[in-house]
C-alpha cells in the first residue's frame, strides 16, 4: 500500500487534551514539507481559516485546457525530461502518498544512462500526444482499492485506463510497455500489487507489446496477486516493490529490473 497520508485533516481531537482542533495541511507549490496549522480558538483565527481554505480550493481549480487527461484538476507538475542519445521512454505513474513515486525515482535513476526518460505523474499528463510519442513506456501504480476487479489504484489511472486508453489503440499497437507497482505484503497478502495485473490487461487489450520486465516471485511472501502469472514458474507481470515491508530492497530491485529490460532490448 501507498500509506503515507497527505492532504488535509479537519476536526481531529488532541489525544492529550481532548480539545477540538483543526489541522489543515496546505499543499506547497513545490511539494516541500507541508505547513501544519493548529487552530484551537476558532473565533480568534476565523480570518486565517478562511484564507487557508481559499488557498486550498484555488490550488485545485480545474484546468482550463481541454487537453488535460487523467484527473482534470490543476496540479503542480512533476514532469522532467533527461535528454540522452537513445530510445525515448515515458515513465508515467500514479501515487497516493508517495511510495510509488519513490520507486519511480529509483527506476528513472537506473534508466537515465540508457534512454531519454520523461518522468510524469499521470494526473499531470498534458496531452494524449505527449503520452503516445514515446518509443516505450514504463507504467506504475499502487494498489489501494483492494480486491476490486478494476480501478484498483485510486489514482488517475482509474479513469485513464477506461476512458482514454481504449481510444488510442491505433497509436499504441505494438508499443513496448513495462509495468511496476507498489503493494503491502504484510497487511494485504492476498492482493499484493494487484494493480500491476490490471495495468497489464488494459495495455495488452489495446495491442501493446507487454512481454517485457517480468520478474520472479522469489523473495516475496504474499499469498496471492493478480499481478502474478504461473508459467514455468510463478512470475509477476512486472516489477513489484514493497515500501512498507521491504523498503531496503526497492532500489536494488529497480537497478536489476532496468538491467533486465536492457537485456530484453526494451531500450533498443
Long-range contacts (C-beta under 8 A, 24 or more apart in sequence): 1-99, 1-142, 1-143, 1-144, 1-182, 1-183, 1-184, 1-187, 1-188, 1-244, 2-95, 2-96, 2-97, 2-98, 2-99, 2-100, 2-142, 2-144, 2-182, 2-243, 3-97, 3-99, 3-184, 3-244, 4-97, 4-98, 4-99, 5-97, 6-34, 6-97, 6-98, 8-56, 22-49, 24-49, 24-52, 24-53, 24-56, 26-52, 26-55, 26-56, 26-59, 27-56, 27-59, 27-76, 29-59, 29-76, 30-76, 31-76, 31-78, 65-126, 67-126, 67-127, 67-128, 68-125, 68-126, 68-127, 69-125, 69-127, 69-128, 69-131, 69-160, 69-164, 70-122, 70-123, 70-124, 70-125, 70-156, 70-157, 70-159, 70-160, 70-164, 71-122, 71-123, 71-156, 71-159, 73-123, 75-121, 75-123, 75-124, 76-124, 77-120, 77-124, 78-119, 78-120, 78-121, 78-124, 79-118, 79-119, 79-120, 79-124, 79-126, 80-118, 80-119, 81-116, 81-117, 81-118, 81-119, 82-108, 82-112, 82-116, 82-117, 82-119, 83-116, 84-112, 84-113, 84-114, 84-115, 84-116, 84-117, 85-116, 86-114, 86-115, 86-116, 86-267, 87-115, 87-116, 87-135, 87-136, 87-267, 87-268, 88-115, 88-116, 88-118, 88-133, 88-134, 88-135, 88-136, 89-115, 89-116, 89-117, 89-118, 89-134, 89-135, 89-136, 89-137, 89-138, 89-267, 90-117, 90-118, 90-120, 90-130, 90-131, 90-133, 90-134, 90-136, 90-137, 90-138, 91-117, 91-118, 91-119, 91-120, 91-137, 91-138, 91-140, 92-120, 92-121, 92-122, 92-125, 92-131, 92-137, 92-138, 92-139, 92-140, 93-120, 93-121, 93-122, 93-139, 93-140, 93-141, 93-180, 94-121, 94-122, 94-123, 94-140, 94-141, 94-142, 94-153, 94-155, 94-156, 94-157, 95-121, 95-142, 95-155, 96-142, 96-144, 96-153, 96-154, 96-155, 99-142, 99-182, 99-243, 99-244, 100-140, 100-141, 100-142, 100-181, 100-182, 102-243, 102-250, 103-140, 103-180, 103-182, 103-239, 103-241, 103-243, 103-250, 103-254, 104-140, 104-180, 106-250, 106-251, 106-254, 106-255, 107-138, 107-140, 107-180, 107-239, 107-254, 107-257, 107-258, 109-254, 110-254, 110-255, 110-257, 110-258, 110-259, 111-138, 111-258, 111-261, 111-267, 114-258, 114-262, 114-267, 115-267, 121-156, 122-155, 122-156, 122-157, 122-160, 123-155, 123-156, 125-156, 128-164, 128-168, 131-168, 132-168, 132-171, 132-172, 132-175, 134-175, 135-175, 135-176, 136-175, 136-176, 136-177, 136-178, 136-266, 136-267, 137-175, 137-176, 137-177, 137-178, 137-208, 138-177, 138-178, 138-179, 138-180, 139-177, 139-178, 139-179, 139-180, 139-199, 139-203, 140-179, 140-180, 140-181, 140-182, 140-199, 141-181, 141-182, 141-195, 141-196, 141-199, 142-181, 142-182, 142-183, 142-195, 143-181, 143-182, 143-183, 143-188, 143-191, 143-192, 143-193, 143-194, 143-195, 143-196, 146-188, 146-191, 146-194, 147-190, 147-191, 147-194, 148-194, 150-198, 152-194, 152-195, 152-198, 153-195, 153-198, 157-195, 157-199, 161-198, 161-199, 161-202, 162-202, 165-202, 165-203, 165-206, 166-205, 166-206, 168-206, 169-206, 169-207, 172-203, 172-206, 172-207, 172-208, 173-206, 173-207, 173-208, 174-207, 174-208, 174-209, 175-208, 175-209, 176-208, 176-209, 176-212, 176-266, 177-203, 177-208, 177-209, 177-210, 177-212, 178-210, 178-212, 178-213, 178-238, 178-239, 178-261, 178-266, 179-203, 179-210, 179-213, 179-237, 179-238, 179-239, 180-213, 180-238, 180-239, 180-240, 180-241, 180-254, 180-257, 181-227, 181-238, 181-239, 181-240, 181-241, 182-240, 182-241, 182-242, 182-243, 183-222, 183-225, 183-240, 183-241, 183-242, 184-242, 184-244, 184-245, 185-220, 185-221, 185-222, 185-242, 185-244, 185-245, 185-246, 186-244, 186-245, 187-244, 189-221, 189-222, 189-223, 189-224, 190-222, 190-223, 190-224, 191-224, 191-225, 191-226, 192-220, 192-222, 192-223, 192-224, 192-225, 192-227, 192-240, 192-242, 193-222, 193-225, 193-227, 193-236, 193-240, 194-225, 194-226, 194-227, 195-227, 196-225, 196-226, 196-227, 196-236, 196-237, 196-238, 196-240, 197-225, 197-226, 197-227, 197-228, 197-237, 198-226, 199-237, 199-238, 200-227, 200-237, 200-238, 210-237, 212-261, 212-264, 212-266, 213-238, 213-239, 213-257, 213-260, 213-261, 213-264, 213-266, 214-238, 215-239, 215-240, 215-253, 215-257, 215-260, 219-249
